[in-house]
C-alpha cells in the first residue's frame, strides 16, 4: 500500500471518507435485527461478527 501524507482540510476529508465507509458497512449489524456483513478488500475475504 502506498503511503501518502496529507495535512489540514485534505486530511480531515480523507479521514471522514474512511470513517463513513466503515460506518456504512457496520451500521446494519447494530440493533435487534442486526445482520452479518461480508467485507472484501484486495481479494481477501473477511466476515465480521454480529455486533449487539
VOZALUM-158474 format. One record per atom (N, C-alpha, C, CB): residue in one letter; atom name; x, y, z. Coordinates in nm, 4 decimals. Each point is the difference from the previous one (the first is absolute). Glycine has a CB too. Layout:
BEGIN
<site><aa>a</aa><at>CA</at><xx>X</xx><yy>Y</yy><zz>Z</zz></site>
...
END
This chain:
BEGIN
<site><aa>x</aa><at>N</at><xx>0.0843</xx><yy>-0.1162</yy><zz>0.0000</zz></site>
<site><aa>x</aa><at>CA</at><xx>-0.0843</xx><yy>0.1162</yy><zz>0.0000</zz></site>
<site><aa>x</aa><at>C</at><xx>0.0897</xx><yy>0.1236</yy><zz>0.0000</zz></site>
<site><aa>x</aa><at>CB</at><xx>-0.1861</xx><yy>-0.1244</yy><zz>0.1215</zz></site>
<site><aa>x</aa><at>N</at><xx>0.1600</xx><yy>0.2148</yy><zz>-0.2106</zz></site>
<site><aa>x</aa><at>CA</at><xx>0.0772</xx><yy>0.1237</yy><zz>-0.0085</zz></site>
<site><aa>x</aa><at>C</at><xx>-0.0335</xx><yy>0.0890</yy><zz>0.1189</zz></site>
<site><aa>x</aa><at>CB</at><xx>0.0053</xx><yy>-0.0151</yy><zz>-0.2523</zz></site>
<site><aa>x</aa><at>N</at><xx>0.0935</xx><yy>0.0875</yy><zz>0.2991</zz></site>
<site><aa>x</aa><at>CA</at><xx>-0.0223</xx><yy>0.0900</yy><zz>0.1131</zz></site>
<site><aa>x</aa><at>C</at><xx>-0.0115</xx><yy>0.1418</yy><zz>-0.0503</zz></site>
<site><aa>x</aa><at>CB</at><xx>0.1249</xx><yy>-0.1532</yy><zz>0.1540</zz></site>
<site><aa>x</aa><at>N</at><xx>-0.2243</xx><yy>0.2220</yy><zz>-0.1037</zz></site>
<site><aa>x</aa><at>CA</at><xx>-0.0220</xx><yy>0.1398</yy><zz>-0.0352</zz></site>
<site><aa>x</aa><at>C</at><xx>-0.0076</xx><yy>0.0806</yy><zz>0.1282</zz></site>
<site><aa>x</aa><at>CB</at><xx>-0.1218</xx><yy>-0.0627</yy><zz>-0.2135</zz></site>
<site><aa>x</aa><at>N</at><xx>0.1792</xx><yy>0.1793</yy><zz>0.2118</zz></site>
<site><aa>x</aa><at>CA</at><xx>-0.0083</xx><yy>0.0902</yy><zz>0.1142</zz></site>
<site><aa>x</aa><at>C</at><xx>-0.0892</xx><yy>0.1161</yy><zz>-0.0400</zz></site>
<site><aa>x</aa><at>CB</at><xx>0.2310</xx><yy>-0.0663</yy><zz>0.0852</zz></site>
<site><aa>x</aa><at>N</at><xx>-0.3374</xx><yy>0.0843</yy><zz>-0.0087</zz></site>
<site><aa>x</aa><at>CA</at><xx>-0.0944</xx><yy>0.1082</yy><zz>-0.0280</zz></site>
<site><aa>x</aa><at>C</at><xx>-0.0087</xx><yy>0.0891</yy><zz>0.1227</zz></site>
<site><aa>x</aa><at>CB</at><xx>-0.1321</xx><yy>-0.1449</yy><zz>-0.1615</zz></site>
<site><aa>x</aa><at>N</at><xx>0.1044</xx><yy>0.2712</yy><zz>0.1387</zz></site>
<site><aa>x</aa><at>CA</at><xx>-0.0060</xx><yy>0.0964</yy><zz>0.1085</zz></site>
<site><aa>x</aa><at>C</at><xx>-0.1304</xx><yy>0.0778</yy><zz>-0.0044</zz></site>
<site><aa>x</aa><at>CB</at><xx>0.2492</xx><yy>0.0174</yy><zz>-0.0021</zz></site>
<site><aa>x</aa><at>N</at><xx>-0.2862</xx><yy>0.0362</yy><zz>0.1151</zz></site>
<site><aa>x</aa><at>CA</at><xx>-0.1088</xx><yy>0.0952</yy><zz>0.0150</zz></site>
<site><aa>x</aa><at>C</at><xx>-0.1325</xx><yy>-0.0516</yy><zz>-0.0546</zz></site>
<site><aa>x</aa><at>CB</at><xx>0.1682</xx><yy>0.1799</yy><zz>-0.0136</zz></site>
<site><aa>x</aa><at>N</at><xx>-0.2369</xx><yy>-0.0991</yy><zz>-0.0653</zz></site>
<site><aa>x</aa><at>CA</at><xx>-0.1346</xx><yy>-0.0323</yy><zz>-0.0484</zz></site>
<site><aa>x</aa><at>C</at><xx>-0.0004</xx><yy>-0.1256</yy><zz>-0.0869</zz></site>
<site><aa>x</aa><at>CB</at><xx>-0.0568</xx><yy>0.2432</yy><zz>0.0078</zz></site>
<site><aa>x</aa><at>N</at><xx>0.1584</xx><yy>-0.2615</yy><zz>-0.0888</zz></site>
<site><aa>x</aa><at>CA</at><xx>0.0084</xx><yy>-0.1195</yy><zz>-0.0851</zz></site>
<site><aa>x</aa><at>C</at><xx>0.0066</xx><yy>-0.1268</yy><zz>0.0860</zz></site>
<site><aa>x</aa><at>CB</at><xx>0.1174</xx><yy>0.1350</yy><zz>-0.1793</zz></site>
<site><aa>x</aa><at>N</at><xx>-0.0425</xx><yy>-0.1300</yy><zz>0.2878</zz></site>
<site><aa>x</aa><at>CA</at><xx>0.0105</xx><yy>-0.1142</yy><zz>0.0914</zz></site>
<site><aa>x</aa><at>C</at><xx>-0.1337</xx><yy>-0.0280</yy><zz>0.0673</zz></site>
<site><aa>x</aa><at>CB</at><xx>0.2418</xx><yy>0.0536</yy><zz>0.0388</zz></site>
<site><aa>x</aa><at>N</at><xx>-0.3109</xx><yy>0.0521</yy><zz>0.0034</zz></site>
<site><aa>x</aa><at>CA</at><xx>-0.1311</xx><yy>-0.0184</yy><zz>0.0635</zz></site>
<site><aa>x</aa><at>C</at><xx>-0.1004</xx><yy>-0.0632</yy><zz>-0.0955</zz></site>
<site><aa>x</aa><at>CB</at><xx>0.0466</xx><yy>0.1972</yy><zz>0.1456</zz></site>
<site><aa>x</aa><at>N</at><xx>-0.0482</xx><yy>-0.1511</yy><zz>-0.2701</zz></site>
<site><aa>x</aa><at>CA</at><xx>-0.0931</xx><yy>-0.0563</yy><zz>-0.0989</zz></site>
<site><aa>x</aa><at>C</at><xx>0.0308</xx><yy>-0.1474</yy><zz>-0.0258</zz></site>
<site><aa>x</aa><at>CB</at><xx>-0.0237</xx><yy>0.2267</yy><zz>-0.1065</zz></site>
<site><aa>x</aa><at>N</at><xx>0.1510</xx><yy>-0.2609</yy><zz>0.0935</zz></site>
<site><aa>x</aa><at>CA</at><xx>0.0387</xx><yy>-0.1391</yy><zz>-0.0245</zz></site>
<site><aa>x</aa><at>C</at><xx>-0.0392</xx><yy>-0.0888</yy><zz>0.1180</zz></site>
<site><aa>x</aa><at>CB</at><xx>0.1907</xx><yy>0.0789</yy><zz>-0.1438</zz></site>
<site><aa>x</aa><at>N</at><xx>-0.1688</xx><yy>-0.0311</yy><zz>0.2655</zz></site>
<site><aa>x</aa><at>CA</at><xx>-0.0360</xx><yy>-0.0773</yy><zz>0.1181</zz></site>
<site><aa>x</aa><at>C</at><xx>-0.1513</xx><yy>-0.0162</yy><zz>0.0095</zz></site>
<site><aa>x</aa><at>CB</at><xx>0.2058</xx><yy>0.0832</yy><zz>0.1173</zz></site>
<site><aa>x</aa><at>N</at><xx>-0.2802</xx><yy>0.0214</yy><zz>-0.1466</zz></site>
<site><aa>x</aa><at>CA</at><xx>-0.1456</xx><yy>-0.0068</yy><zz>0.0047</zz></site>
<site><aa>x</aa><at>C</at><xx>-0.0544</xx><yy>-0.1002</yy><zz>-0.1019</zz></site>
<site><aa>x</aa><at>CB</at><xx>-0.0056</xx><yy>0.2385</yy><zz>0.0767</zz></site>
<site><aa>x</aa><at>N</at><xx>0.0642</xx><yy>-0.2424</yy><zz>-0.1961</zz></site>
<site><aa>x</aa><at>CA</at><xx>-0.0425</xx><yy>-0.0986</yy><zz>-0.1007</zz></site>
<site><aa>x</aa><at>C</at><xx>0.0207</xx><yy>-0.1421</yy><zz>0.0516</zz></site>
<site><aa>x</aa><at>CB</at><xx>0.0570</xx><yy>0.1623</yy><zz>-0.1837</zz></site>
<site><aa>x</aa><at>N</at><xx>0.0569</xx><yy>-0.1874</yy><zz>0.2473</zz></site>
<site><aa>x</aa><at>CA</at><xx>0.0275</xx><yy>-0.1328</yy><zz>0.0548</zz></site>
<site><aa>x</aa><at>C</at><xx>-0.0946</xx><yy>-0.0371</yy><zz>0.1124</zz></site>
<site><aa>x</aa><at>CB</at><xx>0.2365</xx><yy>0.0300</yy><zz>-0.0631</zz></site>
<site><aa>x</aa><at>N</at><xx>-0.2613</xx><yy>0.0631</yy><zz>0.1530</zz></site>
<site><aa>x</aa><at>CA</at><xx>-0.0908</xx><yy>-0.0250</yy><zz>0.1125</zz></site>
<site><aa>x</aa><at>C</at><xx>-0.1419</xx><yy>-0.0231</yy><zz>-0.0503</zz></site>
<site><aa>x</aa><at>CB</at><xx>0.1447</xx><yy>0.1411</yy><zz>0.1499</zz></site>
<site><aa>x</aa><at>N</at><xx>-0.1894</xx><yy>-0.0618</yy><zz>-0.2463</zz></site>
<site><aa>x</aa><at>CA</at><xx>-0.1342</xx><yy>-0.0184</yy><zz>-0.0570</zz></site>
<site><aa>x</aa><at>C</at><xx>-0.0125</xx><yy>-0.1356</yy><zz>-0.0679</zz></site>
<site><aa>x</aa><at>CB</at><xx>-0.0193</xx><yy>0.2474</yy><zz>-0.0325</zz></site>
<site><aa>x</aa><at>N</at><xx>0.1219</xx><yy>-0.2876</yy><zz>-0.0390</zz></site>
<site><aa>x</aa><at>CA</at><xx>-0.0012</xx><yy>-0.1290</yy><zz>-0.0684</zz></site>
<site><aa>x</aa><at>C</at><xx>-0.0130</xx><yy>-0.1141</yy><zz>0.1010</zz></site>
<site><aa>x</aa><at>CB</at><xx>0.1407</xx><yy>0.0966</yy><zz>-0.1854</zz></site>
<site><aa>x</aa><at>N</at><xx>-0.0646</xx><yy>-0.0918</yy><zz>0.2917</zz></site>
<site><aa>x</aa><at>CA</at><xx>-0.0078</xx><yy>-0.1023</yy><zz>0.1038</zz></site>
<site><aa>x</aa><at>C</at><xx>-0.1352</xx><yy>0.0030</yy><zz>0.0702</zz></site>
<site><aa>x</aa><at>CB</at><xx>0.2474</xx><yy>0.0160</yy><zz>0.0316</zz></site>
<site><aa>x</aa><at>N</at><xx>-0.2969</xx><yy>0.1022</yy><zz>0.0005</zz></site>
<site><aa>x</aa><at>CA</at><xx>-0.1291</xx><yy>0.0124</yy><zz>0.0683</zz></site>
<site><aa>x</aa><at>C</at><xx>-0.1131</xx><yy>-0.0561</yy><zz>-0.0856</zz></site>
<site><aa>x</aa><at>CB</at><xx>0.0848</xx><yy>0.2028</yy><zz>0.1203</zz></site>
<site><aa>x</aa><at>N</at><xx>-0.0812</xx><yy>-0.1781</yy><zz>-0.2497</zz></site>
<site><aa>x</aa><at>CA</at><xx>-0.1046</xx><yy>-0.0525</yy><zz>-0.0885</zz></site>
<site><aa>x</aa><at>C</at><xx>0.0021</xx><yy>-0.1521</yy><zz>-0.0042</zz></site>
<site><aa>x</aa><at>CB</at><xx>0.0146</xx><yy>0.2081</yy><zz>-0.1373</zz></site>
<site><aa>x</aa><at>N</at><xx>0.1030</xx><yy>-0.2679</yy><zz>0.1446</zz></site>
<site><aa>x</aa><at>CA</at><xx>0.0093</xx><yy>-0.1461</yy><zz>-0.0014</zz></site>
<site><aa>x</aa><at>C</at><xx>-0.0461</xx><yy>-0.0604</yy><zz>0.1320</zz></site>
<site><aa>x</aa><at>CB</at><xx>0.1893</xx><yy>0.0168</yy><zz>-0.1616</zz></site>
<site><aa>x</aa><at>N</at><xx>-0.1624</xx><yy>0.0498</yy><zz>0.2718</zz></site>
<site><aa>x</aa><at>CA</at><xx>-0.0273</xx><yy>-0.0555</yy><zz>0.1322</zz></site>
<site><aa>x</aa><at>C</at><xx>-0.1414</xx><yy>0.0286</yy><zz>0.0489</zz></site>
<site><aa>x</aa><at>CB</at><xx>0.2402</xx><yy>0.0256</yy><zz>0.0501</zz></site>
<site><aa>x</aa><at>N</at><xx>-0.3040</xx><yy>0.0807</yy><zz>-0.0960</zz></site>
<site><aa>x</aa><at>CA</at><xx>-0.1289</xx><yy>0.0400</yy><zz>0.0578</zz></site>
<site><aa>x</aa><at>C</at><xx>-0.1089</xx><yy>-0.1062</yy><zz>-0.0134</zz></site>
<site><aa>x</aa><at>CB</at><xx>0.0619</xx><yy>0.2331</yy><zz>-0.0516</zz></site>
<site><aa>x</aa><at>N</at><xx>-0.0561</xx><yy>-0.3182</yy><zz>-0.0487</zz></site>
<site><aa>x</aa><at>CA</at><xx>-0.1030</xx><yy>-0.1040</yy><zz>-0.0134</zz></site>
<site><aa>x</aa><at>C</at><xx>0.0175</xx><yy>-0.1110</yy><zz>0.1026</zz></site>
<site><aa>x</aa><at>CB</at><xx>-0.0147</xx><yy>0.0518</yy><zz>-0.2429</zz></site>
<site><aa>x</aa><at>N</at><xx>0.1295</xx><yy>-0.0574</yy><zz>0.3106</zz></site>
<site><aa>x</aa><at>CA</at><xx>0.0212</xx><yy>-0.1035</yy><zz>0.1013</zz></site>
<site><aa>x</aa><at>C</at><xx>-0.0521</xx><yy>0.0415</yy><zz>0.1361</zz></site>
<site><aa>x</aa><at>CB</at><xx>0.1989</xx><yy>-0.0753</yy><zz>-0.1259</zz></site>
<site><aa>x</aa><at>N</at><xx>-0.2415</xx><yy>0.2000</yy><zz>0.1405</zz></site>
<site><aa>x</aa><at>CA</at><xx>-0.0435</xx><yy>0.0510</yy><zz>0.1299</zz></site>
<site><aa>x</aa><at>C</at><xx>-0.1503</xx><yy>-0.0134</yy><zz>0.0179</zz></site>
<site><aa>x</aa><at>CB</at><xx>0.1913</xx><yy>0.1589</yy><zz>-0.0018</zz></site>
<site><aa>x</aa><at>N</at><xx>-0.2339</xx><yy>-0.1688</yy><zz>0.1260</zz></site>
<site><aa>x</aa><at>CA</at><xx>-0.1425</xx><yy>-0.0043</yy><zz>0.0302</zz></site>
<site><aa>x</aa><at>C</at><xx>-0.0538</xx><yy>-0.1408</yy><zz>0.0112</zz></site>
<site><aa>x</aa><at>CB</at><xx>-0.0225</xx><yy>0.2147</yy><zz>-0.1158</zz></site>
<site><aa>x</aa><at>N</at><xx>-0.1069</xx><yy>-0.2260</yy><zz>0.1493</zz></site>
<site><aa>x</aa><at>CA</at><xx>-0.0604</xx><yy>-0.1308</yy><zz>0.0229</zz></site>
<site><aa>x</aa><at>C</at><xx>-0.0104</xx><yy>-0.0863</yy><zz>-0.1259</zz></site>
<site><aa>x</aa><at>CB</at><xx>-0.1258</xx><yy>0.1042</yy><zz>0.1845</zz></site>
<site><aa>x</aa><at>N</at><xx>0.1237</xx><yy>-0.0438</yy><zz>-0.3005</zz></site>
<site><aa>x</aa><at>CA</at><xx>-0.0079</xx><yy>-0.0762</yy><zz>-0.1247</zz></site>
<site><aa>x</aa><at>C</at><xx>0.1333</xx><yy>0.0038</yy><zz>-0.0741</zz></site>
<site><aa>x</aa><at>CB</at><xx>-0.2455</xx><yy>0.0512</yy><zz>-0.0156</zz></site>
<site><aa>x</aa><at>N</at><xx>0.3550</xx><yy>-0.0405</yy><zz>0.0896</zz></site>
<site><aa>x</aa><at>CA</at><xx>0.1328</xx><yy>0.0089</yy><zz>-0.0604</zz></site>
<site><aa>x</aa><at>C</at><xx>0.0321</xx><yy>-0.1212</yy><zz>-0.0863</zz></site>
<site><aa>x</aa><at>CB</at><xx>0.0732</xx><yy>0.1362</yy><zz>0.1941</zz></site>
<site><aa>x</aa><at>N</at><xx>0.0007</xx><yy>-0.1119</yy><zz>-0.3008</zz></site>
<site><aa>x</aa><at>CA</at><xx>0.0377</xx><yy>-0.1068</yy><zz>-0.0927</zz></site>
<site><aa>x</aa><at>C</at><xx>0.1515</xx><yy>-0.0101</yy><zz>-0.0079</zz></site>
<site><aa>x</aa><at>CB</at><xx>-0.2115</xx><yy>0.0351</yy><zz>-0.1325</zz></site>
<site><aa>x</aa><at>N</at><xx>0.2608</xx><yy>-0.1494</yy><zz>0.0852</zz></site>
<site><aa>x</aa><at>CA</at><xx>0.1425</xx><yy>-0.0156</yy><zz>-0.0252</zz></site>
<site><aa>x</aa><at>C</at><xx>0.0351</xx><yy>0.0717</yy><zz>-0.1294</zz></site>
<site><aa>x</aa><at>CB</at><xx>0.0045</xx><yy>-0.2215</yy><zz>0.1223</zz></site>
<site><aa>x</aa><at>N</at><xx>0.1198</xx><yy>0.2650</yy><zz>-0.1334</zz></site>
<site><aa>x</aa><at>CA</at><xx>0.0454</xx><yy>0.0751</yy><zz>-0.1170</zz></site>
<site><aa>x</aa><at>C</at><xx>0.1224</xx><yy>-0.0681</yy><zz>-0.0576</zz></site>
<site><aa>x</aa><at>CB</at><xx>-0.0912</xx><yy>0.2158</yy><zz>0.0938</zz></site>
<site><aa>x</aa><at>N</at><xx>0.0978</xx><yy>-0.2246</yy><zz>-0.2245</zz></site>
<site><aa>x</aa><at>CA</at><xx>0.1138</xx><yy>-0.0587</yy><zz>-0.0699</zz></site>
<site><aa>x</aa><at>C</at><xx>0.0802</xx><yy>0.1131</yy><zz>-0.0625</zz></site>
<site><aa>x</aa><at>CB</at><xx>-0.1264</xx><yy>-0.2163</yy><zz>-0.0459</zz></site>
<site><aa>x</aa><at>N</at><xx>0.2520</xx><yy>0.2320</yy><zz>0.0872</zz></site>
<site><aa>x</aa><at>CA</at><xx>0.0853</xx><yy>0.1073</yy><zz>-0.0502</zz></site>
<site><aa>x</aa><at>C</at><xx>0.1084</xx><yy>-0.0585</yy><zz>-0.0890</zz></site>
<site><aa>x</aa><at>CB</at><xx>-0.0459</xx><yy>0.1386</yy><zz>0.2055</zz></site>
<site><aa>x</aa><at>N</at><xx>0.0767</xx><yy>-0.0706</yy><zz>-0.3149</zz></site>
<site><aa>x</aa><at>CA</at><xx>0.1047</xx><yy>-0.0460</yy><zz>-0.0909</zz></site>
<site><aa>x</aa><at>C</at><xx>0.0983</xx><yy>0.1144</yy><zz>-0.0231</zz></site>
<site><aa>x</aa><at>CB</at><xx>-0.1589</xx><yy>-0.1644</yy><zz>-0.1122</zz></site>
<site><aa>x</aa><at>N</at><xx>0.2875</xx><yy>0.1314</yy><zz>0.1223</zz></site>
<site><aa>x</aa><at>CA</at><xx>0.1043</xx><yy>0.0983</yy><zz>-0.0267</zz></site>
<site><aa>x</aa><at>C</at><xx>0.1179</xx><yy>-0.0728</yy><zz>-0.0625</zz></site>
<site><aa>x</aa><at>CB</at><xx>-0.0752</xx><yy>0.1483</yy><zz>0.1931</zz></site>
<site><aa>x</aa><at>N</at><xx>0.1145</xx><yy>-0.1064</yy><zz>-0.3107</zz></site>
<site><aa>x</aa><at>CA</at><xx>0.1146</xx><yy>-0.0584</yy><zz>-0.0696</zz></site>
<site><aa>x</aa><at>C</at><xx>-0.0122</xx><yy>-0.1513</yy><zz>-0.0148</zz></site>
<site><aa>x</aa><at>CB</at><xx>0.1402</xx><yy>0.1850</yy><zz>0.0885</zz></site>
<site><aa>x</aa><at>N</at><xx>-0.2574</xx><yy>-0.2322</yy><zz>-0.1227</zz></site>
<site><aa>x</aa><at>CA</at><xx>-0.0277</xx><yy>-0.1420</yy><zz>-0.0224</zz></site>
<site><aa>x</aa><at>C</at><xx>0.0181</xx><yy>-0.0863</yy><zz>0.1240</zz></site>
<site><aa>x</aa><at>CB</at><xx>0.0703</xx><yy>0.0347</yy><zz>-0.2327</zz></site>
<site><aa>x</aa><at>N</at><xx>-0.0611</xx><yy>0.0257</yy><zz>0.3477</zz></site>
<site><aa>x</aa><at>CA</at><xx>0.0066</xx><yy>-0.0747</yy><zz>0.1252</zz></site>
<site><aa>x</aa><at>C</at><xx>-0.1352</xx><yy>0.0164</yy><zz>0.0672</zz></site>
<site><aa>x</aa><at>CB</at><xx>0.2534</xx><yy>0.0336</yy><zz>0.0260</zz></site>
<site><aa>x</aa><at>N</at><xx>-0.3130</xx><yy>-0.1429</yy><zz>0.0146</zz></site>
<site><aa>x</aa><at>CA</at><xx>-0.1344</xx><yy>0.0045</yy><zz>0.0553</zz></site>
<site><aa>x</aa><at>C</at><xx>0.0045</xx><yy>0.0043</yy><zz>0.1521</zz></site>
<site><aa>x</aa><at>CB</at><xx>-0.0859</xx><yy>-0.1246</yy><zz>-0.1994</zz></site>
<site><aa>x</aa><at>N</at><xx>0.0035</xx><yy>0.2111</yy><zz>0.2558</zz></site>
<site><aa>x</aa><at>CA</at><xx>-0.0121</xx><yy>0.0132</yy><zz>0.1445</zz></site>
<site><aa>x</aa><at>C</at><xx>-0.1479</xx><yy>-0.0055</yy><zz>0.0352</zz></site>
<site><aa>x</aa><at>CB</at><xx>0.2137</xx><yy>0.1382</yy><zz>0.0160</zz></site>
<site><aa>x</aa><at>N</at><xx>-0.2466</xx><yy>-0.2076</yy><zz>0.0890</zz></site>
<site><aa>x</aa><at>CA</at><xx>-0.1381</xx><yy>-0.0067</yy><zz>0.0465</zz></site>
<site><aa>x</aa><at>C</at><xx>-0.0067</xx><yy>0.0633</yy><zz>0.1378</zz></site>
<site><aa>x</aa><at>CB</at><xx>-0.0455</xx><yy>-0.2105</yy><zz>-0.1346</zz></site>
<site><aa>x</aa><at>N</at><xx>-0.0330</xx><yy>0.3151</yy><zz>0.1465</zz></site>
<site><aa>x</aa><at>CA</at><xx>-0.0107</xx><yy>0.0658</yy><zz>0.1304</zz></site>
<site><aa>x</aa><at>C</at><xx>-0.0972</xx><yy>-0.0776</yy><zz>0.0874</zz></site>
<site><aa>x</aa><at>CB</at><xx>0.0511</xx><yy>0.2253</yy><zz>-0.1026</zz></site>
<site><aa>x</aa><at>N</at><xx>-0.0295</xx><yy>-0.2201</yy><zz>0.2310</zz></site>
<site><aa>x</aa><at>CA</at><xx>-0.0919</xx><yy>-0.0628</yy><zz>0.0941</zz></site>
<site><aa>x</aa><at>C</at><xx>-0.1164</xx><yy>0.0937</yy><zz>0.0251</zz></site>
<site><aa>x</aa><at>CB</at><xx>0.1876</xx><yy>-0.1297</yy><zz>0.1076</zz></site>
<site><aa>x</aa><at>N</at><xx>-0.3024</xx><yy>0.0726</yy><zz>-0.0794</zz></site>
<site><aa>x</aa><at>CA</at><xx>-0.1163</xx><yy>0.0827</yy><zz>0.0274</zz></site>
<site><aa>x</aa><at>C</at><xx>0.0223</xx><yy>0.0748</yy><zz>0.1304</zz></site>
<site><aa>x</aa><at>CB</at><xx>-0.1514</xx><yy>-0.1602</yy><zz>-0.1237</zz></site>
<site><aa>x</aa><at>N</at><xx>0.1326</xx><yy>0.2907</yy><zz>0.1195</zz></site>
<site><aa>x</aa><at>CA</at><xx>0.0189</xx><yy>0.0828</yy><zz>0.1183</zz></site>
<site><aa>x</aa><at>C</at><xx>-0.1360</xx><yy>0.0326</yy><zz>0.0596</zz></site>
<site><aa>x</aa><at>CB</at><xx>0.2140</xx><yy>0.0971</yy><zz>-0.0939</zz></site>
<site><aa>x</aa><at>N</at><xx>-0.2268</xx><yy>-0.1079</yy><zz>0.2232</zz></site>
<site><aa>x</aa><at>CA</at><xx>-0.1277</xx><yy>0.0275</yy><zz>0.0667</zz></site>
<site><aa>x</aa><at>C</at><xx>0.0147</xx><yy>0.1216</yy><zz>0.0874</zz></site>
<site><aa>x</aa><at>CB</at><xx>-0.0620</xx><yy>-0.2426</yy><zz>-0.0038</zz></site>
END
